[in-house]
Amino acid sequence: MSSNRAVEALDIVMGVLGNYLHGLRQVPGEVIFKTLKYLAEAQFKNAVLDVDRFRALGLVRTDMMVDHAPLL
């Protein structure tokens, strides 16, 4: 999905989407819920598995964002 379609579907502005994607702003539950409507079941499962893998490696911060510092 393009950024333009995403902001339209999620009813947000482009700057807010950028803040969410760069971890500068926490994504509200209502936006997460809207996003889940657009994910296929396999996409959802892959996303959850990826977070679990990163968490097992100690790469997920307490705010649930991936900590890139150890990777660098």
LUMLUMDREN-2810 file (N, C-alpha, C; in Angstrom, 1 decimal):
<atoms>
<atom><aa>M</aa><ch>A</ch><at>N</at><xx>0.8</xx><yy>-1.2</yy><zz>0.0</zz></atom>
<atom><aa>M</aa><ch>A</ch><at>CA</at><xx>0.0</xx><yy>0.0</yy><zz>0.0</zz></atom>
<atom><aa>M</aa><ch>A</ch><at>C</at><xx>0.9</xx><yy>1.2</yy><zz>0.0</zz></atom>
<atom><aa>S</aa><ch>A</ch><at>N</at><xx>0.6</xx><yy>2.2</yy><zz>-0.8</zz></atom>
<atom><aa>S</aa><ch>A</ch><at>CA</at><xx>1.4</xx><yy>3.4</yy><zz>-0.9</zz></atom>
<atom><aa>S</aa><ch>A</ch><at>C</at><xx>1.1</xx><yy>4.3</yy><zz>0.4</zz></atom>
<atom><aa>S</aa><ch>A</ch><at>N</at><xx>2.0</xx><yy>5.2</yy><zz>0.6</zz></atom>
<atom><aa>S</aa><ch>A</ch><at>CA</at><xx>1.9</xx><yy>6.1</yy><zz>1.8</zz></atom>
<atom><aa>S</aa><ch>A</ch><at>C</at><xx>0.6</xx><yy>6.9</yy><zz>1.6</zz></atom>
<atom><aa>N</aa><ch>A</ch><at>N</at><xx>0.3</xx><yy>7.4</yy><zz>0.4</zz></atom>
<atom><aa>N</aa><ch>A</ch><at>CA</at><xx>-0.9</xx><yy>8.2</yy><zz>0.2</zz></atom>
<atom><aa>N</aa><ch>A</ch><at>C</at><xx>-2.2</xx><yy>7.4</yy><zz>0.6</zz></atom>
<atom><aa>R</aa><ch>A</ch><at>N</at><xx>-2.2</xx><yy>6.1</yy><zz>0.1</zz></atom>
<atom><aa>R</aa><ch>A</ch><at>CA</at><xx>-3.4</xx><yy>5.3</yy><zz>0.4</zz></atom>
<atom><aa>R</aa><ch>A</ch><at>C</at><xx>-3.5</xx><yy>5.0</yy><zz>1.9</zz></atom>
<atom><aa>A</aa><ch>A</ch><at>N</at><xx>-2.3</xx><yy>4.8</yy><zz>2.5</zz></atom>
<atom><aa>A</aa><ch>A</ch><at>CA</at><xx>-2.3</xx><yy>4.5</yy><zz>4.0</zz></atom>
<atom><aa>A</aa><ch>A</ch><at>C</at><xx>-2.8</xx><yy>5.7</yy><zz>4.8</zz></atom>
<atom><aa>V</aa><ch>A</ch><at>N</at><xx>-2.4</xx><yy>6.9</yy><zz>4.5</zz></atom>
<atom><aa>V</aa><ch>A</ch><at>CA</at><xx>-2.9</xx><yy>8.0</yy><zz>5.3</zz></atom>
<atom><aa>V</aa><ch>A</ch><at>C</at><xx>-4.4</xx><yy>8.2</yy><zz>5.1</zz></atom>
<atom><aa>E</aa><ch>A</ch><at>N</at><xx>-4.9</xx><yy>7.9</yy><zz>3.9</zz></atom>
<atom><aa>E</aa><ch>A</ch><at>CA</at><xx>-6.3</xx><yy>8.0</yy><zz>3.6</zz></atom>
<atom><aa>E</aa><ch>A</ch><at>C</at><xx>-7.1</xx><yy>6.9</yy><zz>4.4</zz></atom>
<atom><aa>A</aa><ch>A</ch><at>N</at><xx>-6.6</xx><yy>5.7</yy><zz>4.3</zz></atom>
<atom><aa>A</aa><ch>A</ch><at>CA</at><xx>-7.3</xx><yy>4.6</yy><zz>5.0</zz></atom>
<atom><aa>A</aa><ch>A</ch><at>C</at><xx>-7.2</xx><yy>4.7</yy><zz>6.5</zz></atom>
<atom><aa>L</aa><ch>A</ch><at>N</at><xx>-6.1</xx><yy>5.3</yy><zz>7.0</zz></atom>
<atom><aa>L</aa><ch>A</ch><at>CA</at><xx>-6.0</xx><yy>5.4</yy><zz>8.5</zz></atom>
<atom><aa>L</aa><ch>A</ch><at>C</at><xx>-6.5</xx><yy>6.7</yy><zz>9.0</zz></atom>
<atom><aa>D</aa><ch>A</ch><at>N</at><xx>-6.9</xx><yy>7.6</yy><zz>8.1</zz></atom>
<atom><aa>D</aa><ch>A</ch><at>CA</at><xx>-7.4</xx><yy>8.9</yy><zz>8.4</zz></atom>
<atom><aa>D</aa><ch>A</ch><at>C</at><xx>-6.4</xx><yy>9.7</yy><zz>9.3</zz></atom>
<atom><aa>I</aa><ch>A</ch><at>N</at><xx>-5.2</xx><yy>9.8</yy><zz>8.8</zz></atom>
<atom><aa>I</aa><ch>A</ch><at>CA</at><xx>-4.1</xx><yy>10.5</yy><zz>9.4</zz></atom>
<atom><aa>I</aa><ch>A</ch><at>C</at><xx>-3.4</xx><yy>11.4</yy><zz>8.4</zz></atom>
<atom><aa>V</aa><ch>A</ch><at>N</at><xx>-2.6</xx><yy>12.3</yy><zz>8.8</zz></atom>
<atom><aa>V</aa><ch>A</ch><at>CA</at><xx>-1.8</xx><yy>13.0</yy><zz>7.8</zz></atom>
<atom><aa>V</aa><ch>A</ch><at>C</at><xx>-0.4</xx><yy>12.4</yy><zz>7.6</zz></atom>
<atom><aa>M</aa><ch>A</ch><at>N</at><xx>0.2</xx><yy>12.8</yy><zz>6.5</zz></atom>
<atom><aa>M</aa><ch>A</ch><at>CA</at><xx>1.5</xx><yy>12.2</yy><zz>6.1</zz></atom>
<atom><aa>M</aa><ch>A</ch><at>C</at><xx>2.6</xx><yy>12.3</yy><zz>7.2</zz></atom>
<atom><aa>G</aa><ch>A</ch><at>N</at><xx>2.6</xx><yy>13.5</yy><zz>7.8</zz></atom>
<atom><aa>G</aa><ch>A</ch><at>CA</at><xx>3.6</xx><yy>13.8</yy><zz>8.8</zz></atom>
<atom><aa>G</aa><ch>A</ch><at>C</at><xx>3.5</xx><yy>12.8</yy><zz>10.0</zz></atom>
<atom><aa>V</aa><ch>A</ch><at>N</at><xx>2.2</xx><yy>12.6</yy><zz>10.4</zz></atom>
<atom><aa>V</aa><ch>A</ch><at>CA</at><xx>2.0</xx><yy>11.7</yy><zz>11.5</zz></atom>
<atom><aa>V</aa><ch>A</ch><at>C</at><xx>2.4</xx><yy>10.3</yy><zz>11.1</zz></atom>
<atom><aa>L</aa><ch>A</ch><at>N</at><xx>2.1</xx><yy>9.8</yy><zz>9.9</zz></atom>
<atom><aa>L</aa><ch>A</ch><at>CA</at><xx>2.6</xx><yy>8.5</yy><zz>9.5</zz></atom>
<atom><aa>L</aa><ch>A</ch><at>C</at><xx>4.1</xx><yy>8.4</yy><zz>9.6</zz></atom>
<atom><aa>G</aa><ch>A</ch><at>N</at><xx>4.8</xx><yy>9.4</yy><zz>9.1</zz></atom>
<atom><aa>G</aa><ch>A</ch><at>CA</at><xx>6.2</xx><yy>9.4</yy><zz>9.2</zz></atom>
<atom><aa>G</aa><ch>A</ch><at>C</at><xx>6.7</xx><yy>9.3</yy><zz>10.6</zz></atom>
<atom><aa>N</aa><ch>A</ch><at>N</at><xx>6.1</xx><yy>10.0</yy><zz>11.5</zz></atom>
<atom><aa>N</aa><ch>A</ch><at>CA</at><xx>6.4</xx><yy>9.9</yy><zz>13.0</zz></atom>
<atom><aa>N</aa><ch>A</ch><at>C</at><xx>6.2</xx><yy>8.5</yy><zz>13.5</zz></atom>
<atom><aa>Y</aa><ch>A</ch><at>N</at><xx>5.1</xx><yy>7.9</yy><zz>13.1</zz></atom>
<atom><aa>Y</aa><ch>A</ch><at>CA</at><xx>4.9</xx><yy>6.5</yy><zz>13.6</zz></atom>
<atom><aa>Y</aa><ch>A</ch><at>C</at><xx>6.0</xx><yy>5.6</yy><zz>13.0</zz></atom>
<atom><aa>L</aa><ch>A</ch><at>N</at><xx>6.3</xx><yy>5.7</yy><zz>11.7</zz></atom>
<atom><aa>L</aa><ch>A</ch><at>CA</at><xx>7.2</xx><yy>4.8</yy><zz>11.1</zz></atom>
<atom><aa>L</aa><ch>A</ch><at>C</at><xx>8.6</xx><yy>4.9</yy><zz>11.6</zz></atom>
<atom><aa>H</aa><ch>A</ch><at>N</at><xx>9.0</xx><yy>6.1</yy><zz>12.0</zz></atom>
<atom><aa>H</aa><ch>A</ch><at>CA</at><xx>10.3</xx><yy>6.4</yy><zz>12.6</zz></atom>
<atom><aa>H</aa><ch>A</ch><at>C</at><xx>10.4</xx><yy>6.3</yy><zz>14.1</zz></atom>
<atom><aa>G</aa><ch>A</ch><at>N</at><xx>9.3</xx><yy>5.9</yy><zz>14.7</zz></atom>
<atom><aa>G</aa><ch>A</ch><at>CA</at><xx>9.3</xx><yy>5.7</yy><zz>16.2</zz></atom>
<atom><aa>G</aa><ch>A</ch><at>C</at><xx>9.4</xx><yy>7.0</yy><zz>16.9</zz></atom>
<atom><aa>L</aa><ch>A</ch><at>N</at><xx>9.0</xx><yy>8.1</yy><zz>16.3</zz></atom>
<atom><aa>L</aa><ch>A</ch><at>CA</at><xx>9.0</xx><yy>9.4</yy><zz>17.0</zz></atom>
<atom><aa>L</aa><ch>A</ch><at>C</at><xx>7.7</xx><yy>9.6</yy><zz>17.8</zz></atom>
<atom><aa>R</aa><ch>A</ch><at>N</at><xx>6.7</xx><yy>8.8</yy><zz>17.5</zz></atom>
<atom><aa>R</aa><ch>A</ch><at>CA</at><xx>5.4</xx><yy>9.0</yy><zz>18.1</zz></atom>
<atom><aa>R</aa><ch>A</ch><at>C</at><xx>4.8</xx><yy>7.6</yy><zz>18.3</zz></atom>
<atom><aa>Q</aa><ch>A</ch><at>N</at><xx>4.2</xx><yy>7.3</yy><zz>19.5</zz></atom>
<atom><aa>Q</aa><ch>A</ch><at>CA</at><xx>3.6</xx><yy>6.0</yy><zz>19.7</zz></atom>
<atom><aa>Q</aa><ch>A</ch><at>C</at><xx>2.3</xx><yy>5.9</yy><zz>18.9</zz></atom>
<atom><aa>V</aa><ch>A</ch><at>N</at><xx>2.1</xx><yy>4.8</yy><zz>18.3</zz></atom>
<atom><aa>V</aa><ch>A</ch><at>CA</at><xx>0.9</xx><yy>4.5</yy><zz>17.5</zz></atom>
<atom><aa>V</aa><ch>A</ch><at>C</at><xx>-0.3</xx><yy>4.2</yy><zz>18.4</zz></atom>
<atom><aa>P</aa><ch>A</ch><at>N</at><xx>-1.3</xx><yy>5.0</yy><zz>18.3</zz></atom>
<atom><aa>P</aa><ch>A</ch><at>CA</at><xx>-2.5</xx><yy>4.8</yy><zz>19.1</zz></atom>
<atom><aa>P</aa><ch>A</ch><at>C</at><xx>-3.2</xx><yy>3.5</yy><zz>18.8</zz></atom>
<atom><aa>G</aa><ch>A</ch><at>N</at><xx>-3.9</xx><yy>2.9</yy><zz>19.7</zz></atom>
<atom><aa>G</aa><ch>A</ch><at>CA</at><xx>-4.6</xx><yy>1.6</yy><zz>19.5</zz></atom>
<atom><aa>G</aa><ch>A</ch><at>C</at><xx>-5.6</xx><yy>1.7</yy><zz>18.4</zz></atom>
<atom><aa>E</aa><ch>A</ch><at>N</at><xx>-6.2</xx><yy>2.8</yy><zz>18.2</zz></atom>
<atom><aa>E</aa><ch>A</ch><at>CA</at><xx>-7.3</xx><yy>2.9</yy><zz>17.1</zz></atom>
<atom><aa>E</aa><ch>A</ch><at>C</at><xx>-6.6</xx><yy>2.8</yy><zz>15.8</zz></atom>
<atom><aa>V</aa><ch>A</ch><at>N</at><xx>-5.4</xx><yy>3.4</yy><zz>15.6</zz></atom>
<atom><aa>V</aa><ch>A</ch><at>CA</at><xx>-4.7</xx><yy>3.3</yy><zz>14.3</zz></atom>
<atom><aa>V</aa><ch>A</ch><at>C</at><xx>-4.2</xx><yy>1.9</yy><zz>14.1</zz></atom>
<atom><aa>I</aa><ch>A</ch><at>N</at><xx>-3.7</xx><yy>1.2</yy><zz>15.2</zz></atom>
<atom><aa>I</aa><ch>A</ch><at>CA</at><xx>-3.3</xx><yy>-0.2</yy><zz>15.0</zz></atom>
<atom><aa>I</aa><ch>A</ch><at>C</at><xx>-4.5</xx><yy>-1.0</yy><zz>14.6</zz></atom>
<atom><aa>F</aa><ch>A</ch><at>N</at><xx>-5.7</xx><yy>-0.8</yy><zz>15.2</zz></atom>
<atom><aa>F</aa><ch>A</ch><at>CA</at><xx>-6.9</xx><yy>-1.6</yy><zz>14.9</zz></atom>
<atom><aa>F</aa><ch>A</ch><at>C</at><xx>-7.2</xx><yy>-1.4</yy><zz>13.4</zz></atom>
<atom><aa>K</aa><ch>A</ch><at>N</at><xx>-7.2</xx><yy>-0.1</yy><zz>12.9</zz></atom>
<atom><aa>K</aa><ch>A</ch><at>CA</at><xx>-7.5</xx><yy>0.2</yy><zz>11.5</zz></atom>
<atom><aa>K</aa><ch>A</ch><at>C</at><xx>-6.5</xx><yy>-0.6</yy><zz>10.6</zz></atom>
<atom><aa>T</aa><ch>A</ch><at>N</at><xx>-5.2</xx><yy>-0.6</yy><zz>11.0</zz></atom>
<atom><aa>T</aa><ch>A</ch><at>CA</at><xx>-4.2</xx><yy>-1.2</yy><zz>10.2</zz></atom>
<atom><aa>T</aa><ch>A</ch><at>C</at><xx>-4.4</xx><yy>-2.7</yy><zz>10.1</zz></atom>
<atom><aa>L</aa><ch>A</ch><at>N</at><xx>-4.8</xx><yy>-3.3</yy><zz>11.1</zz></atom>
<atom><aa>L</aa><ch>A</ch><at>CA</at><xx>-5.0</xx><yy>-4.8</yy><zz>11.1</zz></atom>
<atom><aa>L</aa><ch>A</ch><at>C</at><xx>-6.0</xx><yy>-5.2</yy><zz>10.1</zz></atom>
<atom><aa>K</aa><ch>A</ch><at>N</at><xx>-7.0</xx><yy>-4.3</yy><zz>9.8</zz></atom>
<atom><aa>K</aa><ch>A</ch><at>CA</at><xx>-8.0</xx><yy>-4.7</yy><zz>8.8</zz></atom>
<atom><aa>K</aa><ch>A</ch><at>C</at><xx>-7.4</xx><yy>-4.9</yy><zz>7.4</zz></atom>
<atom><aa>Y</aa><ch>A</ch><at>N</at><xx>-6.2</xx><yy>-4.3</yy><zz>7.2</zz></atom>
<atom><aa>Y</aa><ch>A</ch><at>CA</at><xx>-5.6</xx><yy>-4.4</yy><zz>5.8</zz></atom>
<atom><aa>Y</aa><ch>A</ch><at>C</at><xx>-4.5</xx><yy>-5.5</yy><zz>5.7</zz></atom>
<atom><aa>L</aa><ch>A</ch><at>N</at><xx>-4.3</xx><yy>-6.2</yy><zz>6.8</zz></atom>
<atom><aa>L</aa><ch>A</ch><at>CA</at><xx>-3.3</xx><yy>-7.2</yy><zz>6.8</zz></atom>
<atom><aa>L</aa><ch>A</ch><at>C</at><xx>-3.9</xx><yy>-8.6</yy><zz>6.6</zz></atom>
<atom><aa>A</aa><ch>A</ch><at>N</at><xx>-3.3</xx><yy>-9.3</yy><zz>5.7</zz></atom>
<atom><aa>A</aa><ch>A</ch><at>CA</at><xx>-3.7</xx><yy>-10.7</yy><zz>5.5</zz></atom>
<atom><aa>A</aa><ch>A</ch><at>C</at><xx>-3.3</xx><yy>-11.5</yy><zz>6.8</zz></atom>
<atom><aa>E</aa><ch>A</ch><at>N</at><xx>-3.9</xx><yy>-12.6</yy><zz>7.0</zz></atom>
<atom><aa>E</aa><ch>A</ch><at>CA</at><xx>-3.5</xx><yy>-13.4</yy><zz>8.2</zz></atom>
<atom><aa>E</aa><ch>A</ch><at>C</at><xx>-2.0</xx><yy>-13.8</yy><zz>8.2</zz></atom>
<atom><aa>A</aa><ch>A</ch><at>N</at><xx>-1.5</xx><yy>-14.2</yy><zz>7.0</zz></atom>
<atom><aa>A</aa><ch>A</ch><at>CA</at><xx>-0.1</xx><yy>-14.5</yy><zz>7.0</zz></atom>
<atom><aa>A</aa><ch>A</ch><at>C</at><xx>0.8</xx><yy>-13.3</yy><zz>7.3</zz></atom>
<atom><aa>Q</aa><ch>A</ch><at>N</at><xx>0.4</xx><yy>-12.1</yy><zz>6.8</zz></atom>
<atom><aa>Q</aa><ch>A</ch><at>CA</at><xx>1.2</xx><yy>-11.0</yy><zz>7.1</zz></atom>
<atom><aa>Q</aa><ch>A</ch><at>C</at><xx>1.2</xx><yy>-10.7</yy><zz>8.6</zz></atom>
<atom><aa>F</aa><ch>A</ch><at>N</at><xx>0.1</xx><yy>-10.8</yy><zz>9.2</zz></atom>
<atom><aa>F</aa><ch>A</ch><at>CA</at><xx>0.0</xx><yy>-10.6</yy><zz>10.7</zz></atom>
<atom><aa>F</aa><ch>A</ch><at>C</at><xx>0.9</xx><yy>-11.6</yy><zz>11.4</zz></atom>
<atom><aa>K</aa><ch>A</ch><at>N</at><xx>0.8</xx><yy>-12.9</yy><zz>11.1</zz></atom>
<atom><aa>K</aa><ch>A</ch><at>CA</at><xx>1.6</xx><yy>-13.9</yy><zz>11.7</zz></atom>
<atom><aa>K</aa><ch>A</ch><at>C</at><xx>3.1</xx><yy>-13.6</yy><zz>11.6</zz></atom>
<atom><aa>N</aa><ch>A</ch><at>N</at><xx>3.5</xx><yy>-13.2</yy><zz>10.4</zz></atom>
<atom><aa>N</aa><ch>A</ch><at>CA</at><xx>4.9</xx><yy>-12.9</yy><zz>10.1</zz></atom>
<atom><aa>N</aa><ch>A</ch><at>C</at><xx>5.4</xx><yy>-11.7</yy><zz>11.0</zz></atom>
<atom><aa>A</aa><ch>A</ch><at>N</at><xx>4.5</xx><yy>-10.7</yy><zz>11.1</zz></atom>
<atom><aa>A</aa><ch>A</ch><at>CA</at><xx>4.9</xx><yy>-9.5</yy><zz>11.9</zz></atom>
<atom><aa>A</aa><ch>A</ch><at>C</at><xx>5.1</xx><yy>-9.9</yy><zz>13.4</zz></atom>
<atom><aa>V</aa><ch>A</ch><at>N</at><xx>4.2</xx><yy>-10.7</yy><zz>13.9</zz></atom>
<atom><aa>V</aa><ch>A</ch><at>CA</at><xx>4.2</xx><yy>-11.2</yy><zz>15.3</zz></atom>
<atom><aa>V</aa><ch>A</ch><at>C</at><xx>5.5</xx><yy>-12.0</yy><zz>15.5</zz></atom>
<atom><aa>L</aa><ch>A</ch><at>N</at><xx>5.8</xx><yy>-12.9</yy><zz>14.6</zz></atom>
<atom><aa>L</aa><ch>A</ch><at>CA</at><xx>7.0</xx><yy>-13.8</yy><zz>14.7</zz></atom>
<atom><aa>L</aa><ch>A</ch><at>C</at><xx>8.2</xx><yy>-13.0</yy><zz>14.7</zz></atom>
<atom><aa>D</aa><ch>A</ch><at>N</at><xx>8.3</xx><yy>-11.9</yy><zz>13.8</zz></atom>
<atom><aa>D</aa><ch>A</ch><at>CA</at><xx>9.4</xx><yy>-11.1</yy><zz>13.7</zz></atom>
<atom><aa>D</aa><ch>A</ch><at>C</at><xx>9.7</xx><yy>-10.4</yy><zz>15.0</zz></atom>
<atom><aa>V</aa><ch>A</ch><at>N</at><xx>8.6</xx><yy>-9.8</yy><zz>15.6</zz></atom>
<atom><aa>V</aa><ch>A</ch><at>CA</at><xx>8.8</xx><yy>-9.1</yy><zz>16.9</zz></atom>
<atom><aa>V</aa><ch>A</ch><at>C</at><xx>9.3</xx><yy>-10.1</yy><zz>18.0</zz></atom>
<atom><aa>D</aa><ch>A</ch><at>N</at><xx>8.7</xx><yy>-11.3</yy><zz>18.0</zz></atom>
<atom><aa>D</aa><ch>A</ch><at>CA</at><xx>9.2</xx><yy>-12.3</yy><zz>19.0</zz></atom>
<atom><aa>D</aa><ch>A</ch><at>C</at><xx>10.6</xx><yy>-12.7</yy><zz>18.8</zz></atom>
<atom><aa>R</aa><ch>A</ch><at>N</at><xx>11.1</xx><yy>-12.8</yy><zz>17.5</zz></atom>
<atom><aa>R</aa><ch>A</ch><at>CA</at><xx>12.5</xx><yy>-13.1</yy><zz>17.2</zz></atom>
<atom><aa>R</aa><ch>A</ch><at>C</at><xx>13.4</xx><yy>-11.9</yy><zz>17.7</zz></atom>
<atom><aa>F</aa><ch>A</ch><at>N</at><xx>13.0</xx><yy>-10.7</yy><zz>17.4</zz></atom>
<atom><aa>F</aa><ch>A</ch><at>CA</at><xx>13.8</xx><yy>-9.6</yy><zz>17.9</zz></atom>
<atom><aa>F</aa><ch>A</ch><at>C</at><xx>13.8</xx><yy>-9.5</yy><zz>19.4</zz></atom>
<atom><aa>R</aa><ch>A</ch><at>N</at><xx>12.7</xx><yy>-9.8</yy><zz>20.0</zz></atom>
<atom><aa>R</aa><ch>A</ch><at>CA</at><xx>12.6</xx><yy>-9.8</yy><zz>21.5</zz></atom>
<atom><aa>R</aa><ch>A</ch><at>C</at><xx>13.6</xx><yy>-10.8</yy><zz>22.1</zz></atom>
<atom><aa>A</aa><ch>A</ch><at>N</at><xx>13.6</xx><yy>-12.0</yy><zz>21.5</zz></atom>
<atom><aa>A</aa><ch>A</ch><at>CA</at><xx>14.4</xx><yy>-13.1</yy><zz>22.0</zz></atom>
<atom><aa>A</aa><ch>A</ch><at>C</at><xx>15.9</xx><yy>-12.7</yy><zz>21.9</zz></atom>
<atom><aa>L</aa><ch>A</ch><at>N</at><xx>16.2</xx><yy>-11.9</yy><zz>20.9</zz></atom>
<atom><aa>L</aa><ch>A</ch><at>CA</at><xx>17.6</xx><yy>-11.4</yy><zz>20.7</zz></atom>
<atom><aa>L</aa><ch>A</ch><at>C</at><xx>17.9</xx><yy>-10.2</yy><zz>21.5</zz></atom>
<atom><aa>G</aa><ch>A</ch><at>N</at><xx>17.0</xx><yy>-9.7</yy><zz>22.3</zz></atom>
<atom><aa>G</aa><ch>A</ch><at>CA</at><xx>17.2</xx><yy>-8.5</yy><zz>23.1</zz></atom>
<atom><aa>G</aa><ch>A</ch><at>C</at><xx>17.2</xx><yy>-7.2</yy><zz>22.3</zz></atom>
<atom><aa>L</aa><ch>A</ch><at>N</at><xx>16.5</xx><yy>-7.2</yy><zz>21.2</zz></atom>
<atom><aa>L</aa><ch>A</ch><at>CA</at><xx>16.5</xx><yy>-6.1</yy><zz>20.3</zz></atom>
<atom><aa>L</aa><ch>A</ch><at>C</at><xx>15.2</xx><yy>-5.3</yy><zz>20.4</zz></atom>
<atom><aa>V</aa><ch>A</ch><at>N</at><xx>14.3</xx><yy>-5.6</yy><zz>21.3</zz></atom>
<atom><aa>V</aa><ch>A</ch><at>CA</at><xx>13.1</xx><yy>-4.8</yy><zz>21.4</zz></atom>
<atom><aa>V</aa><ch>A</ch><at>C</at><xx>13.1</xx><yy>-4.0</yy><zz>22.7</zz></atom>
<atom><aa>R</aa><ch>A</ch><at>N</at><xx>12.9</xx><yy>-2.7</yy><zz>22.6</zz></atom>
<atom><aa>R</aa><ch>A</ch><at>CA</at><xx>12.9</xx><yy>-1.8</yy><zz>23.8</zz></atom>
<atom><aa>R</aa><ch>A</ch><at>C</at><xx>11.6</xx><yy>-2.0</yy><zz>24.6</zz></atom>
<atom><aa>T</aa><ch>A</ch><at>N</at><xx>11.6</xx><yy>-1.4</yy><zz>25.7</zz></atom>
<atom><aa>T</aa><ch>A</ch><at>CA</at><xx>10.4</xx><yy>-1.5</yy><zz>26.6</zz></atom>
<atom><aa>T</aa><ch>A</ch><at>C</at><xx>9.1</xx><yy>-0.9</yy><zz>25.9</zz></atom>
<atom><aa>D</aa><ch>A</ch><at>N</at><xx>9.4</xx><yy>0.1</yy><zz>25.0</zz></atom>
<atom><aa>D</aa><ch>A</ch><at>CA</at><xx>8.2</xx><yy>0.7</yy><zz>24.3</zz></atom>
<atom><aa>D</aa><ch>A</ch><at>C</at><xx>7.8</xx><yy>-0.1</yy><zz>23.0</zz></atom>
<atom><aa>M</aa><ch>A</ch><at>N</at><xx>8.4</xx><yy>-1.3</yy><zz>22.9</zz></atom>
<atom><aa>M</aa><ch>A</ch><at>CA</at><xx>8.1</xx><yy>-2.2</yy><zz>21.8</zz></atom>
<atom><aa>M</aa><ch>A</ch><at>C</at><xx>8.7</xx><yy>-1.8</yy><zz>20.5</zz></atom>
<atom><aa>M</aa><ch>A</ch><at>N</at><xx>9.6</xx><yy>-0.9</yy><zz>20.4</zz></atom>
<atom><aa>M</aa><ch>A</ch><at>CA</at><xx>10.3</xx><yy>-0.5</yy><zz>19.2</zz></atom>
<atom><aa>M</aa><ch>A</ch><at>C</at><xx>11.6</xx><yy>-1.3</yy><zz>19.1</zz></atom>
<atom><aa>V</aa><ch>A</ch><at>N</at><xx>12.0</xx><yy>-1.6</yy><zz>17.9</zz></atom>
<atom><aa>V</aa><ch>A</ch><at>CA</at><xx>13.3</xx><yy>-2.3</yy><zz>17.7</zz></atom>
<atom><aa>V</aa><ch>A</ch><at>C</at><xx>14.4</xx><yy>-1.4</yy><zz>18.0</zz></atom>
<atom><aa>D</aa><ch>A</ch><at>N</at><xx>15.3</xx><yy>-1.9</yy><zz>18.9</zz></atom>
<atom><aa>D</aa><ch>A</ch><at>CA</at><xx>16.5</xx><yy>-1.2</yy><zz>19.2</zz></atom>
<atom><aa>D</aa><ch>A</ch><at>C</at><xx>17.6</xx><yy>-1.4</yy><zz>18.2</zz></atom>
<atom><aa>H</aa><ch>A</ch><at>N</at><xx>17.9</xx><yy>-0.5</yy><zz>17.4</zz></atom>
<atom><aa>H</aa><ch>A</ch><at>CA</at><xx>18.8</xx><yy>-0.6</yy><zz>16.3</zz></atom>
<atom><aa>H</aa><ch>A</ch><at>C</at><xx>20.3</xx><yy>-0.5</yy><zz>16.7</zz></atom>
<atom><aa>A</aa><ch>A</ch><at>N</at><xx>20.5</xx><yy>0.1</yy><zz>17.9</zz></atom>
<atom><aa>A</aa><ch>A</ch><at>CA</at><xx>21.9</xx><yy>0.3</yy><zz>18.4</zz></atom>
<atom><aa>A</aa><ch>A</ch><at>C</at><xx>22.7</xx><yy>-0.9</yy><zz>18.4</zz></atom>
<atom><aa>P</aa><ch>A</ch><at>N</at><xx>22.3</xx><yy>-2.0</yy><zz>19.0</zz></atom>
<atom><aa>P</aa><ch>A</ch><at>CA</at><xx>23.1</xx><yy>-3.3</yy><zz>19.0</zz></atom>
<atom><aa>P</aa><ch>A</ch><at>C</at><xx>23.4</xx><yy>-3.8</yy><zz>17.6</zz></atom>
<atom><aa>L</aa><ch>A</ch><at>N</at><xx>22.5</xx><yy>-3.5</yy><zz>16.6</zz></atom>
<atom><aa>L</aa><ch>A</ch><at>CA</at><xx>22.7</xx><yy>-4.0</yy><zz>15.3</zz></atom>
<atom><aa>L</aa><ch>A</ch><at>C</at><xx>23.8</xx><yy>-3.2</yy><zz>14.6</zz></atom>
<atom><aa>L</aa><ch>A</ch><at>N</at><xx>24.0</xx><yy>-2.0</yy><zz>15.0</zz></atom>
<atom><aa>L</aa><ch>A</ch><at>CA</at><xx>25.0</xx><yy>-1.1</yy><zz>14.3</zz></atom>
<atom><aa>L</aa><ch>A</ch><at>C</at><xx>26.3</xx><yy>-1.5</yy><zz>14.8</zz></atom>
</atoms>
